[in-house]
Amino acid sequence: MGCQFFFDEEVSLDNEPRVRCIPQQVEVLDNHSIPEIVIGPVGNAHHGNRATFNDWKQFEKFVDSVNRLRDRLAGINK
């Protein structure tokens, strides 16, 4: 078994002209039952930065914070 990808897309803030942002590839994956987030150059993300969570509790805190951010920004982006 290898890695299972749950999110693998290019992201950037190119819709905001005042922000100069180089597109990055973001991957959210299960690496042999260890949750990881990888952010790096488009097409070469594995050479970027990798966040490997210490344990399931830490990963759950991260997921909760992403959900809170989504809820907060949902009203703004309607």
Contacts in CASP RR format, 6 or more apart in sequence:
PFRMAT RR
TARGET T0000
AUTHOR 0000-0000-0000
METHOD contacts of the structure
MODEL  1
MGCQFFFDEEVSLDNEPRVRCIPQQVEVLDNHSIPEIVIGPVGNAHHGNR
ATFNDWKQFEKFVDSVNRLRDRLAGINK
1 32 0 8 1.000
2 31 0 8 1.000
2 32 0 8 1.000
3 29 0 8 1.000
3 30 0 8 1.000
3 31 0 8 1.000
3 32 0 8 1.000
4 29 0 8 1.000
4 30 0 8 1.000
5 27 0 8 1.000
5 28 0 8 1.000
5 29 0 8 1.000
6 28 0 8 1.000
6 29 0 8 1.000
6 30 0 8 1.000
7 26 0 8 1.000
7 27 0 8 1.000
7 28 0 8 1.000
8 25 0 8 1.000
8 26 0 8 1.000
8 27 0 8 1.000
8 28 0 8 1.000
8 29 0 8 1.000
8 45 0 8 1.000
9 25 0 8 1.000
9 26 0 8 1.000
10 23 0 8 1.000
10 24 0 8 1.000
10 25 0 8 1.000
10 26 0 8 1.000
10 42 0 8 1.000
11 23 0 8 1.000
11 24 0 8 1.000
11 25 0 8 1.000
11 26 0 8 1.000
12 21 0 8 1.000
12 22 0 8 1.000
12 23 0 8 1.000
12 24 0 8 1.000
13 19 0 8 1.000
13 21 0 8 1.000
14 21 0 8 1.000
14 23 0 8 1.000
23 42 0 8 1.000
24 39 0 8 1.000
24 40 0 8 1.000
24 41 0 8 1.000
24 42 0 8 1.000
24 45 0 8 1.000
25 38 0 8 1.000
25 39 0 8 1.000
25 40 0 8 1.000
25 41 0 8 1.000
25 42 0 8 1.000
25 43 0 8 1.000
25 44 0 8 1.000
25 45 0 8 1.000
26 37 0 8 1.000
26 38 0 8 1.000
26 39 0 8 1.000
26 40 0 8 1.000
26 45 0 8 1.000
27 36 0 8 1.000
27 37 0 8 1.000
27 38 0 8 1.000
27 39 0 8 1.000
27 45 0 8 1.000
28 35 0 8 1.000
28 36 0 8 1.000
28 37 0 8 1.000
29 35 0 8 1.000
29 36 0 8 1.000
29 37 0 8 1.000
29 38 0 8 1.000
30 36 0 8 1.000
31 52 0 8 1.000
34 52 0 8 1.000
34 53 0 8 1.000
35 52 0 8 1.000
35 53 0 8 1.000
35 59 0 8 1.000
36 50 0 8 1.000
36 51 0 8 1.000
36 52 0 8 1.000
36 53 0 8 1.000
37 50 0 8 1.000
37 51 0 8 1.000
38 45 0 8 1.000
38 46 0 8 1.000
38 48 0 8 1.000
38 49 0 8 1.000
38 50 0 8 1.000
38 51 0 8 1.000
39 45 0 8 1.000
39 48 0 8 1.000
39 49 0 8 1.000
40 47 0 8 1.000
40 48 0 8 1.000
40 49 0 8 1.000
41 47 0 8 1.000
41 48 0 8 1.000
53 59 0 8 1.000
53 62 0 8 1.000
END
